[in-house]
Amino acid sequence: MKLIVGLGNPGRQYERTPHNVGFDVADILAVRHGGEWRHERRFEALTADISLPTGRVVLMKPLTYMNLSGQAVAAWAGKNGADAHEILVISDDINLPLGRLRIRPDGSHGGHKGLLSVINSLGTLGFPRVRIGVKPAGENLDDVVGFVLSRMKPEDRERLAQCEEEAADAVEMILDKGLTAAMNHFNGRGGGAG
């Protein structure tokens, strides 16, 4: 991996909302590995370099807002010669139970506008992703957009914070042992049935 992208929206009003779990996981990784965020205008993103035993990798938080996230990713990839399979994207997933992780080597956007933007901008489905379930148990979400952009109940937010730490662990395992090992270890854990 050359680039790890956490998807989210910039701005205080979006902090700690379900849609910003990608930003949160990127922040956790930056703290764990001494990354310092800097604003790179040419990519319309915040980036941070981190060093792991497996080598250097760049964290990114696009500042384009969710629906245009792919522009920042493609701009960085073009400048740095990264292929799609070398870019790991972290996002929320309203179709997964709260706290469930799902790691995949590729796939569709599943209705997620940020993933759709990355797919369209890179021109391929073939990039790995870590998806984090944000759907609370027993909730019928008529207003999905309103939910993912709103603050959660304290107990749900606490569970999601635990899952964000697990997602950061998953990213570290992907970098250390590969995608298959992380999929075998993390997929299906947490979140109850579903």
trRosetta pair geometry for C-beta under 8 A, 3 or more apart (Angstrom, degrees):
i j d omega theta_ij theta_ji phi_ij phi_ji
1 4 6.4 45 159 -62 135 85
1 57 5.7 24 105 -125 97 129
1 86 5.7 149 -132 -169 36 60
1 87 7.3 118 -148 -93 83 15
1 88 5.2 -16 -130 -15 135 114
1 128 8.0 -79 -93 51 111 128
1 174 6.9 56 -30 125 140 108
1 175 5.8 -79 35 -101 125 83
2 57 6.5 -176 -162 -133 22 74
2 58 6.7 8 154 24 66 98
2 80 6.6 176 153 129 138 127
2 82 4.5 -143 69 -111 141 118
2 86 4.4 31 9 154 99 118
2 87 6.9 -36 59 -74 86 62
3 57 7.2 179 -83 -173 19 84
3 58 5.1 -23 -109 71 69 99
3 60 6.0 6 -170 -5 103 123
3 73 7.3 144 129 -144 146 81
3 76 6.1 119 -112 122 152 133
3 77 7.0 -101 12 -79 154 79
3 80 7.5 124 -53 77 119 145
3 82 5.6 20 -3 -147 117 172
3 86 6.8 75 22 125 81 83
3 87 4.7 -9 70 -117 106 80
3 88 7.2 -177 96 29 56 65
4 26 6.8 167 118 -109 102 89
4 29 6.9 -36 102 91 151 170
4 57 6.0 50 -11 151 106 123
4 58 7.2 -180 26 90 70 48
4 59 5.2 -29 71 -109 100 63
4 60 7.0 167 83 21 48 76
4 87 7.9 172 -85 -161 27 53
4 88 4.9 -14 -114 68 72 104
4 90 7.0 29 177 -15 90 111
4 171 6.2 64 -139 -158 143 132
5 22 7.2 -1 131 177 64 127
5 26 7.7 -31 -177 -81 22 130
5 59 8.0 148 -88 -166 29 50
5 60 4.7 -24 -107 70 72 108
5 61 7.8 147 -158 -86 61 30
5 62 6.9 23 -159 -25 110 99
5 69 7.4 118 167 171 131 116
5 72 8.0 143 -133 99 124 107
5 73 5.6 -12 -89 -98 158 111
5 87 6.4 18 -6 -179 115 98
5 88 7.0 176 24 88 71 50
5 89 4.8 -18 69 -111 107 69
5 90 6.8 -174 92 21 53 74
5 118 7.4 154 92 -105 156 137
6 21 7.9 -127 -164 114 101 47
6 22 3.5 160 -174 154 66 76
6 23 4.9 144 128 -78 122 26
6 24 7.2 -167 -172 38 141 40
6 25 5.3 180 -111 64 122 87
6 26 3.2 -117 -5 -27 141 117
6 27 7.6 -91 58 -12 173 67
6 59 7.1 9 -4 -172 105 96
6 60 7.1 180 25 85 67 53
6 61 5.4 -21 68 -95 99 79
6 90 4.8 -22 -109 64 64 115
7 19 8.0 -79 123 171 94 73
7 22 3.7 74 44 39 56 165
7 23 7.4 -79 97 -37 24 72
7 62 7.1 -4 -121 32 59 110
7 66 6.3 69 174 -130 103 83
7 69 5.4 -10 -125 -120 97 164
7 89 6.5 37 -33 -175 109 96
7 90 6.6 -164 11 84 78 57
7 91 4.4 9 40 -98 132 89
7 92 7.6 -115 83 8 109 74
7 114 4.1 98 -162 160 143 154
7 115 7.4 -72 -55 -53 165 65
7 118 7.9 -93 -82 -36 124 127
8 14 6.7 144 172 135 94 127
8 19 6.4 126 -133 127 63 75
8 20 3.8 62 -139 -132 118 69
8 21 7.4 178 -83 38 106 31
8 22 5.0 -159 -37 64 88 92
8 23 3.3 -44 11 -25 158 113
8 24 7.5 122 -75 -13 147 69
8 61 6.4 -24 46 -154 110 99
8 62 8.0 159 51 56 61 76
8 66 6.9 -68 169 -82 12 91
9 14 4.1 -126 80 -142 108 173
9 17 7.9 -9 41 57 112 129
9 19 6.3 27 -3 113 107 122
9 20 6.3 -84 34 -82 72 99
9 23 8.0 -85 37 -29 37 141
9 65 5.4 21 -127 -134 88 66
9 66 5.4 -47 -68 -33 89 93
9 149 7.6 15 20 -121 151 94
10 14 7.2 90 91 45 12 134
10 61 7.7 114 -79 141 88 109
10 63 4.7 29 -41 -139 143 76
10 65 7.0 -86 24 -74 85 60
11 14 5.2 76 75 10 88 103
11 15 7.8 -134 104 -29 49 80
12 15 5.6 -33 -158 -4 45 118
14 17 5.2 -80 -166 21 58 128
14 19 6.7 -64 -163 75 108 109
14 20 5.3 132 147 -56 95 132
14 149 6.6 -56 -117 -149 86 77
15 20 6.4 -104 -125 96 28 169
16 20 6.8 -23 -13 69 12 129
16 24 7.5 86 -95 -81 50 128
16 151 6.4 24 106 -121 102 85
16 152 7.7 -118 150 20 86 93
16 157 6.5 28 177 -147 107 125
17 20 5.1 83 58 8 77 106
17 148 6.6 84 152 158 106 47
17 149 5.5 11 176 -155 154 27
17 150 6.1 127 -132 62 110 16
17 151 6.3 -83 -93 -79 75 43
17 152 7.4 141 -137 -26 45 85
18 21 6.5 -18 -170 -29 45 106
18 92 5.2 104 157 -142 81 155
18 94 7.5 79 141 -86 141 85
18 134 3.9 105 -155 -175 119 148
18 147 6.7 1 27 137 143 80
18 148 4.5 -96 79 -136 111 61
18 149 7.9 -66 48 -39 85 23
18 150 7.9 13 10 57 98 59
18 152 6.4 96 -51 -58 92 117
18 160 7.1 -112 -107 -127 73 157
19 66 6.4 -58 173 -76 123 147
19 92 5.6 -110 -117 22 33 145
19 148 4.1 83 -55 156 97 100
19 149 5.7 2 4 -79 137 58
20 23 4.6 -35 -174 34 87 119
20 24 6.1 93 127 -26 83 95
20 92 7.7 24 24 -34 22 125
21 24 5.2 -53 -147 36 40 117
21 25 6.3 39 156 -20 71 101
21 90 7.3 -115 115 146 83 100
21 91 7.3 89 71 179 98 26
21 92 4.7 114 26 -72 118 90
21 132 4.8 -116 128 72 152 145
21 134 6.7 -153 -26 -73 139 120
21 160 6.7 -108 -99 178 119 112
21 163 7.8 -23 -150 99 135 107
21 164 5.8 -144 -157 -94 91 103
21 167 7.4 86 160 20 110 165
22 25 6.0 -52 -147 35 30 107
22 26 6.5 32 153 -17 63 106
22 61 7.7 151 120 -119 92 80
22 89 7.5 -21 -133 176 135 68
22 90 4.2 150 -129 100 83 86
22 91 5.0 -9 -61 -92 126 43
22 92 6.9 -102 -25 -23 88 70
22 114 7.6 -149 5 132 157 162
22 132 7.8 -173 -63 17 63 123
23 26 5.7 -59 -152 38 31 112
23 27 6.4 33 151 -22 66 105
23 61 5.1 64 -120 -131 85 122
24 27 5.6 -54 -152 34 32 113
24 28 6.6 35 150 -21 65 102
24 161 7.8 -109 173 -117 145 64
24 164 4.8 -51 119 -142 120 147
25 28 5.5 -47 -149 31 37 114
25 29 6.5 35 153 -17 65 103
25 90 4.9 -105 68 155 142 158
25 130 7.6 -139 149 93 171 133
25 132 7.5 179 -44 -42 135 146
25 164 5.2 -143 -76 -161 77 85
25 167 4.7 -64 -111 103 135 122
25 168 5.3 -171 -156 -66 83 81
25 171 6.9 129 164 -20 119 139
26 29 5.8 -55 -150 38 32 110
26 30 6.4 36 150 -22 65 105
26 48 7.8 135 169 34 99 119
26 59 4.9 137 -159 -175 97 118
26 60 7.2 -94 -133 68 145 30
26 61 5.4 177 88 -65 158 97
26 90 6.9 -180 -48 51 85 137
27 30 5.6 -53 -148 34 33 114
27 31 6.4 31 155 -17 65 104
27 61 8.0 32 -53 -63 80 139
28 31 5.9 -57 -152 37 30 109
28 32 6.3 28 154 -19 66 109
28 164 6.1 156 -28 144 146 101
28 165 6.4 -162 -149 -102 154 56
28 168 4.3 -94 107 -72 129 150
29 32 5.7 -54 -142 38 32 112
29 33 6.1 -11 170 15 66 114
29 35 6.9 25 117 11 76 138
29 50 6.4 -106 149 -23 95 169
29 59 5.8 165 92 -93 122 138
29 168 5.3 -168 -63 -139 80 104
29 171 6.2 -47 -86 87 134 146
29 172 7.7 -179 -117 -58 100 89
30 33 6.8 -82 -140 54 20 83
30 34 7.8 -95 176 84 54 13
30 35 3.5 -93 -139 67 76 113
30 36 7.6 146 -171 -54 112 16
30 37 6.5 6 -148 -52 159 88
30 48 4.8 33 -116 97 114 163
30 50 6.6 -135 -112 -67 49 123
30 59 5.7 -115 -68 52 94 164
31 35 7.7 -54 -30 43 26 85
32 168 6.7 140 -12 168 147 135
32 172 8.0 -73 118 -71 155 130
33 50 3.8 61 109 -161 132 121
33 51 6.6 -178 176 52 111 48
33 52 6.3 -47 -126 -71 141 81
34 50 6.7 135 63 -128 66 81
34 51 7.6 -20 62 34 112 87
35 48 3.3 83 167 151 116 124
35 49 6.2 178 -127 71 91 34
35 50 4.3 -53 -64 -69 111 94
35 59 5.7 47 -178 21 168 131
36 48 5.8 171 66 -132 29 101
36 49 7.9 -7 42 42 73 74
37 46 4.7 2 -166 179 109 119
37 47 7.3 142 -145 71 60 23
37 48 4.9 -53 -84 -63 52 112
37 61 7.5 -13 -132 24 123 121
38 46 6.8 152 71 -153 29 69
38 47 6.2 -31 61 63 81 73
38 48 7.0 135 10 -85 73 61
39 45 7.9 173 -149 97 52 32
39 46 5.8 -39 -93 -97 56 72
39 63 7.6 18 -138 -28 93 154
40 43 4.6 26 105 31 114 106
40 44 7.9 -56 94 -1 71 15
40 45 5.7 -9 59 68 98 76
40 46 7.4 139 14 -118 79 20
40 47 5.3 9 -4 10 128 115
41 44 6.9 23 -163 -76 39 50
42 75 6.8 -171 139 160 75 130
42 79 7.4 79 127 -67 127 156
43 47 6.9 49 64 -37 149 123
43 60 7.5 -88 141 -138 142 124
43 62 7.9 -107 144 -115 93 73
43 72 5.0 73 164 -154 84 79
43 75 4.8 174 -122 97 68 123
43 76 5.0 41 -125 -62 135 89
43 79 7.6 -97 -76 14 104 142
44 62 6.6 32 109 -160 86 77
44 63 5.2 -129 165 62 72 92
44 64 5.0 70 126 -65 131 91
44 71 6.7 9 53 106 133 111
44 72 5.0 -113 76 -89 86 100
44 75 7.3 88 24 34 88 155
45 60 5.1 -3 168 -163 140 99
45 61 6.3 157 -166 77 84 44
45 62 4.8 -48 -102 -108 101 46
45 63 5.6 -176 -99 2 34 85
45 64 7.6 -30 -70 -18 78 91
45 72 4.2 113 -54 -164 119 133
45 76 7.0 -37 37 -50 151 125
46 60 7.1 147 81 -156 55 49
46 61 4.4 -2 56 55 104 100
46 63 6.5 95 -18 -48 79 108
47 58 5.5 -11 -167 -175 112 108
47 59 6.5 152 -158 80 55 57
47 60 5.2 -16 -101 -99 80 73
47 61 7.9 -165 -73 24 39 64
47 76 7.5 146 -86 -112 136 136
48 58 7.2 149 75 -159 39 60
48 59 4.5 -9 58 55 92 109
49 56 6.1 -11 -169 -167 102 108
49 57 7.7 154 -153 81 57 34
49 58 5.8 -35 -97 -102 62 70
49 59 7.8 -159 -75 17 15 79
50 56 7.2 157 84 -151 40 60
50 57 5.9 -21 64 64 88 81
50 58 7.8 152 19 -104 73 22
50 59 6.1 49 -6 -20 114 108
51 55 7.4 -87 -147 161 68 25
51 56 5.3 -32 -101 -95 72 71
52 55 6.6 -3 64 51 79 35
52 56 7.8 158 24 -90 68 23
52 57 6.6 2 10 9 112 111
52 172 7.2 -176 -130 -136 144 82
52 175 5.7 49 85 133 162 143
52 176 7.4 -109 155 -69 132 86
53 176 7.0 44 64 -111 110 97
54 175 5.1 -177 48 156 147 91
54 176 5.8 -150 -40 -97 129 51
57 175 6.6 -88 -33 -119 155 135
58 76 7.5 -154 106 -176 146 136
58 80 7.8 -98 12 -121 151 175
60 72 6.7 169 171 137 130 118
60 73 7.1 144 103 -94 154 70
60 76 6.4 -99 -91 -32 152 169
62 68 7.6 -157 154 99 135 71
62 69 4.4 147 54 -138 158 72
62 71 7.5 117 -151 62 132 76
62 72 3.7 172 -118 39 102 151
62 73 6.8 -54 -68 -38 128 79
63 72 7.1 118 29 -81 60 147
64 68 3.9 -109 147 95 120 105
64 69 5.9 175 64 -86 114 34
64 71 5.4 141 -108 54 167 115
64 72 5.3 -158 -13 -30 123 110
65 68 5.8 55 68 30 79 98
65 69 7.7 -109 99 -55 35 72
66 69 5.9 -21 -160 -37 36 112
66 113 5.7 78 129 88 106 106
66 114 4.4 -76 -170 -70 85 101
66 117 7.6 161 149 7 54 141
67 113 4.6 -34 -104 150 76 127
67 114 7.0 -86 -79 -75 28 55
67 117 5.9 140 174 -57 38 134
68 71 5.1 -9 167 5 90 120
68 72 7.8 90 126 -12 80 89
68 117 5.7 -173 -127 -146 16 148
69 72 6.2 -59 -168 35 48 106
69 73 6.4 40 144 -16 77 111
69 114 4.5 36 10 -151 144 86
69 117 4.8 120 47 85 75 134
69 118 5.9 -32 100 -54 103 88
70 73 5.3 -59 -145 42 41 113
70 74 5.7 37 160 -19 76 107
70 114 7.9 159 -36 -174 78 51
70 116 7.9 -91 -32 104 132 45
70 117 3.6 -158 -5 142 106 77
70 118 4.2 -172 -93 -85 92 32
70 119 7.1 -81 -96 32 141 38
70 120 5.8 136 77 63 172 80
70 121 2.9 166 151 4 113 131
70 122 6.6 -118 -155 -16 108 78
71 74 6.1 -57 -143 39 25 106
71 75 6.2 27 157 -21 62 109
71 117 7.2 -52 -15 172 72 115
71 121 5.8 -144 -68 -111 37 144
72 75 5.8 -55 -146 35 28 112
72 76 6.5 25 157 -15 63 106
73 76 6.1 -60 -153 38 28 107
73 77 6.2 25 154 -18 65 111
73 87 6.5 91 -168 -169 112 149
73 89 7.6 -9 -110 -91 149 112
73 118 5.3 19 44 -123 159 92
73 121 6.1 118 68 94 100 138
73 122 6.7 -49 115 -54 118 105
74 77 5.5 -55 -141 40 32 112
74 78 6.1 34 159 -21 66 106
74 118 8.0 173 -41 -142 88 55
74 121 3.9 -127 -33 157 132 109
74 122 5.8 -156 -89 -72 94 59
75 78 6.0 -55 -148 35 26 111
75 79 6.5 20 157 -14 62 110
76 79 6.0 -62 -148 40 29 106
76 80 5.9 -9 167 12 68 119
76 82 7.1 1 122 26 84 131
77 80 6.5 -75 -134 55 22 89
77 81 7.7 -110 176 70 55 4
77 82 4.3 -96 -133 64 76 98
77 83 7.6 123 -163 -70 115 8
77 84 7.6 25 -143 -78 154 52
77 87 6.3 -45 -87 -61 120 138
77 122 6.9 42 39 -109 166 97
82 86 4.7 -131 -164 85 90 122
82 87 5.8 96 143 -56 129 98
83 86 5.0 90 59 6 72 106
83 87 7.7 -146 99 -8 41 92
84 87 5.9 -66 -156 32 39 111
84 122 5.0 106 -100 172 110 137
84 124 4.8 -88 -56 72 171 133
84 126 5.0 90 105 89 135 84
84 127 4.3 -106 174 -69 88 93
85 105 7.8 4 -132 -174 93 92
85 126 6.0 -37 -66 145 85 98
85 127 6.4 -147 -86 -111 32 54
85 128 7.0 63 -151 -17 58 91
87 122 7.5 -148 52 -98 150 148
87 127 4.9 -28 76 -147 95 128
87 128 7.7 172 88 43 49 73
88 127 7.4 -168 -94 167 27 94
88 128 5.1 -25 -112 85 76 102
88 129 6.9 154 -166 -98 60 35
88 130 6.8 32 173 -9 104 98
88 171 6.7 138 127 -132 149 95
88 174 6.5 115 -111 119 153 154
89 115 6.7 132 126 -108 147 80
89 118 5.8 32 -96 -149 157 177
89 127 6.1 66 -6 121 111 121
89 128 7.4 167 24 96 71 50
89 129 4.5 -27 69 -109 89 92
89 130 7.5 -169 93 28 45 64
90 129 7.1 168 -82 -162 29 71
90 130 4.8 -10 -111 65 78 102
90 131 8.0 177 -155 -81 47 31
90 132 7.2 32 -178 -17 87 111
90 167 6.4 104 -147 164 124 129
90 171 7.1 -37 -73 -74 128 125
91 112 5.8 88 149 178 148 155
91 114 5.7 176 -118 82 130 128
91 115 5.8 -95 -2 -54 169 101
91 129 6.6 -17 18 -171 102 120
91 130 7.7 150 24 82 56 57
91 131 5.7 -19 72 -113 83 71
91 132 7.1 -164 100 22 35 84
92 112 7.5 168 76 -123 68 126
92 131 7.4 40 153 -162 13 72
92 132 5.5 -53 -112 70 49 91
92 133 8.0 72 -166 -144 67 8
92 134 4.7 0 -163 -18 112 136
92 148 6.4 155 101 -143 152 114
93 96 4.3 48 99 11 116 110
93 102 6.8 -22 24 36 165 119
93 110 6.7 5 -137 107 102 146
93 112 6.9 -64 -105 -64 65 133
93 131 4.0 48 -36 173 133 114
93 132 6.3 155 15 64 87 35
93 133 5.5 -45 74 -91 97 49
93 134 6.7 149 62 9 43 86
94 111 7.6 -73 49 95 111 124
94 134 5.9 -42 -93 64 55 99
94 135 5.4 92 -171 -64 54 99
94 141 6.9 -104 -174 73 120 162
94 144 5.6 67 179 -154 167 112
94 147 7.3 105 -124 89 124 126
94 148 6.2 -76 -72 -69 120 119
95 110 6.2 -109 15 172 142 123
95 111 7.4 111 -36 42 121 125
95 133 7.8 -91 82 -120 44 85
95 135 6.9 35 -116 -26 4 139
96 100 4.5 -132 169 76 110 117
96 102 6.0 -148 -94 -10 148 121
96 131 6.4 133 -7 128 146 109
96 132 7.4 -159 75 140 136 22
96 133 2.9 -110 113 -94 100 99
96 134 7.4 68 70 11 84 51
96 135 6.4 162 80 17 36 105
96 191 6.4 -44 159 -147 89 161
96 194 7.5 142 -156 113 46 107
97 100 4.7 79 63 -14 80 124
97 133 4.9 26 73 163 37 150
97 135 5.7 -75 -114 71 33 95
97 137 6.5 31 -150 -78 107 76
97 190 7.9 -167 95 126 102 72
97 191 3.5 128 91 177 105 105
97 192 5.3 -115 160 57 158 88
97 193 7.3 110 -43 77 158 35
97 194 4.5 113 -40 64 119 130
98 133 5.6 -141 -87 122 13 97
98 134 5.9 28 -105 -158 72 23
98 135 5.8 -129 -43 72 73 39
98 136 5.1 27 -34 -94 138 44
98 137 6.6 -91 26 -28 112 72
98 156 6.0 -82 -146 -150 157 93
98 159 5.8 61 145 108 116 132
98 160 6.4 -75 -163 -72 98 86
98 163 7.5 -147 168 -25 63 154
98 191 5.9 166 75 -123 39 82
99 133 6.0 -34 47 74 33 108
99 159 5.2 -65 -67 161 118 107
99 160 6.9 -118 -72 -89 68 47
99 162 7.0 6 -123 80 105 104
99 163 4.5 -152 -128 -71 56 129
99 190 3.9 -123 143 164 96 114
99 191 4.2 -176 78 -69 82 68
99 192 7.6 77 63 0 120 75
100 132 7.8 150 80 -162 50 41
100 133 3.6 43 49 0 87 143
100 163 7.8 -12 17 -133 19 136
100 188 7.4 -20 -153 -137 101 19
100 189 7.3 158 -136 82 59 42
100 190 5.2 -173 -90 93 43 86
100 191 2.9 -40 -48 -3 89 160
100 192 7.8 -86 -57 41 107 54
100 194 7.4 -123 -39 80 157 94
101 130 6.6 -24 -162 -169 102 91
101 131 7.2 141 -161 78 50 54
101 132 6.2 -17 -105 -105 69 62
101 133 7.3 -110 -58 1 28 90
101 163 6.8 178 -56 -165 92 98
101 166 6.3 -129 -41 118 137 115
101 167 6.0 176 -109 -89 122 79
101 170 6.0 -179 -177 -53 154 158
101 186 4.8 -43 92 159 136 110
101 187 6.7 -107 101 -97 83 39
101 189 6.3 1 36 60 101 89
101 190 6.4 64 -2 45 82 124
101 191 8.0 -175 -4 -18 48 126
102 130 7.6 152 80 -159 45 46
102 131 4.6 -16 63 61 95 103
102 133 7.4 83 -8 -45 99 92
102 187 5.8 57 -127 -128 54 86
103 128 7.2 8 -176 -176 84 103
103 129 7.4 -174 -145 94 50 46
103 130 5.3 -14 -101 -106 81 72
103 131 7.7 -172 -76 21 33 70
103 170 6.1 -157 -67 178 130 131
103 174 7.2 -164 -151 -77 141 120
103 179 6.8 -170 152 -163 120 80
103 182 5.3 -82 130 119 176 105
103 183 4.7 -133 83 -91 112 71
103 186 5.9 72 -10 76 123 119
103 187 5.7 -107 33 -66 84 95
104 107 4.7 5 133 -13 150 132
104 128 6.7 -178 95 -147 48 63
104 129 5.7 -2 58 55 88 84
104 131 7.3 14 8 -1 105 110
104 183 7.6 86 -86 -107 34 119
105 126 7.7 -12 141 -154 83 65
105 128 5.1 -41 -134 -95 41 87
105 179 5.6 84 -87 153 91 155
106 124 8.0 -67 -138 149 118 92
106 125 5.0 82 177 129 104 86
106 126 4.6 -26 -109 -116 131 45
106 127 6.6 100 -108 37 72 29
106 128 7.0 -54 -55 -81 50 45
107 110 7.4 14 137 -34 114 105
107 125 6.1 -151 68 176 11 112
107 129 7.1 -98 44 35 108 121
108 119 7.8 8 -154 -88 43 159
108 125 6.5 -31 -81 -131 41 128
109 112 5.1 -138 172 55 83 75
109 113 7.6 67 170 -84 134 16
109 115 4.0 163 -135 100 81 106
109 116 4.0 38 -127 -67 167 72
109 119 5.7 -103 -60 -4 107 141
110 115 6.9 26 37 67 84 152
110 131 7.8 25 45 -119 153 156
112 115 4.1 58 88 17 113 111
112 116 6.5 177 90 -16 56 85
113 116 5.3 -51 -144 36 34 118
113 117 6.4 40 155 -23 65 101
114 117 5.7 -51 -152 31 31 112
114 118 6.7 29 151 -16 63 103
115 118 5.6 -53 -149 36 36 111
115 119 6.2 40 151 -21 67 105
115 129 6.9 20 -117 -114 118 161
116 119 5.6 -53 -148 36 31 114
116 120 6.2 27 156 -16 66 108
117 120 5.9 -56 -144 40 29 108
117 121 6.0 23 159 -15 66 112
118 121 5.9 -60 -140 42 27 107
118 122 5.9 10 166 -3 66 113
118 127 6.9 -91 147 53 122 146
119 122 6.5 -67 -139 48 20 96
119 123 7.9 122 165 -53 51 5
119 124 7.0 -122 -150 83 65 31
119 125 5.8 13 -131 -92 112 58
120 123 7.4 22 -178 -74 27 45
122 127 6.4 35 95 -30 171 132
124 127 6.8 110 97 -25 102 86
128 174 7.2 162 134 -156 151 142
128 179 5.6 -124 -117 -112 148 133
130 167 5.6 130 147 -157 135 99
130 170 5.7 137 -128 105 137 132
130 171 6.4 -84 -21 -69 158 84
130 174 7.7 -119 -60 -31 119 147
132 160 7.6 88 154 -152 122 87
132 163 5.8 128 -158 138 109 120
132 164 7.0 30 -138 -87 158 61
132 167 5.4 -37 -83 -76 119 144
133 163 7.4 -102 55 -163 76 159
133 190 7.6 -180 43 110 122 104
133 191 4.9 46 67 -110 152 142
134 148 6.8 85 104 -112 149 85
134 160 6.5 37 -120 -112 79 126
135 139 6.8 -155 -178 61 75 107
135 141 6.9 -107 -132 -16 95 136
136 139 4.4 58 75 -4 98 132
136 152 7.6 155 -57 -152 122 111
136 153 7.4 60 -100 27 153 117
136 156 5.1 -48 -95 -113 117 136
137 192 6.0 32 -89 41 126 156
141 144 5.2 80 137 -87 121 67
141 147 5.2 -46 -144 -22 121 157
143 146 3.7 8 138 28 121 122
143 147 6.1 142 98 -24 74 85
144 147 5.7 -57 -150 34 31 112
144 148 6.4 19 161 -12 68 107
145 148 6.3 -60 -144 39 28 101
145 149 6.3 5 163 0 64 117
146 149 6.4 -77 -147 48 23 98
146 150 5.9 19 161 -25 65 122
147 150 5.9 -70 -143 33 25 109
151 157 7.3 -15 -177 -74 78 135
152 156 4.3 -112 165 91 122 114
152 157 4.3 156 76 -61 112 86
152 160 6.6 95 41 3 166 142
153 156 4.5 80 60 12 87 107
153 157 6.8 -162 85 -10 40 88
154 157 5.6 -58 -143 38 29 111
154 158 6.3 33 157 -23 65 104
155 158 5.7 -48 -149 31 32 114
155 159 6.7 32 152 -17 62 103
156 159 5.7 -53 -151 36 35 110
156 160 6.3 33 151 -19 67 107
157 160 5.5 -54 -146 38 33 112
157 161 6.3 40 152 -25 65 102
158 161 5.7 -49 -150 30 31 114
158 162 6.9 34 151 -18 61 100
159 162 5.7 -52 -157 32 35 113
159 163 6.5 33 147 -18 66 106
160 163 5.4 -54 -149 38 38 114
160 164 6.4 46 150 -27 67 99
161 164 5.6 -45 -149 27 34 115
161 165 7.0 36 151 -17 61 99
162 165 5.8 -54 -160 32 35 111
162 166 6.6 33 145 -16 66 105
163 166 5.3 -52 -149 38 39 114
163 167 6.2 45 149 -24 68 101
163 190 6.1 142 -105 161 102 161
163 191 7.9 62 -102 -59 136 91
164 167 5.4 -48 -146 33 34 115
164 168 6.6 38 151 -19 62 99
165 168 5.7 -50 -154 33 34 113
165 169 6.6 39 145 -19 63 101
166 169 5.3 -48 -152 34 37 116
166 170 6.4 43 146 -24 65 101
166 186 7.0 146 161 -135 103 114
166 189 7.5 -137 180 102 146 125
166 190 6.8 148 74 -34 171 150
167 170 5.3 -47 -150 31 36 117
167 171 6.6 40 150 -21 64 98
168 171 5.6 -46 -149 31 35 112
168 172 6.6 37 151 -17 63 103
169 172 5.7 -56 -153 37 33 112
169 173 6.4 32 150 -19 66 105
169 186 7.8 159 96 -89 98 127
170 173 5.6 -54 -149 36 33 110
170 174 6.4 39 150 -23 65 101
170 182 5.2 99 -165 -165 78 117
170 185 7.6 -178 -115 87 80 108
170 186 4.6 17 -105 -62 117 168
171 174 5.6 -49 -150 31 33 115
171 175 6.5 30 153 -15 64 105
172 175 5.8 -56 -150 38 32 109
172 176 6.1 19 155 -11 67 115
173 176 5.7 -63 -138 46 31 104
173 177 5.4 -31 -176 35 73 109
173 181 6.2 -131 164 108 106 104
173 182 4.3 142 102 -92 112 96
173 185 6.3 -87 167 53 166 147
173 186 7.4 162 54 -28 147 121
174 177 7.5 -67 -105 58 12 67
174 178 6.8 -25 -154 159 48 12
174 179 5.5 32 -137 -89 94 55
174 181 8.0 176 -97 67 41 89
174 182 4.5 -29 -69 -22 73 157
177 181 3.9 -62 126 68 117 158
177 182 6.8 145 75 -43 100 78
178 181 5.1 92 65 10 82 103
178 182 7.1 -154 99 -3 42 91
179 182 5.9 -64 -151 41 31 108
179 183 6.1 33 155 -22 69 107
180 183 5.6 -52 -145 35 31 113
180 184 6.3 30 156 -18 64 106
181 184 5.9 -57 -150 37 29 111
181 185 6.3 20 156 -14 64 113
182 185 5.8 -62 -143 42 31 107
182 186 5.7 -10 174 12 71 118
183 186 6.9 -72 -124 51 18 84
183 187 5.0 12 -170 -20 63 125
184 187 7.2 -13 -80 27 11 104
185 189 7.9 -22 142 -21 55 137
186 189 5.6 -87 -160 24 46 121
191 194 6.8 -98 139 58 107 103
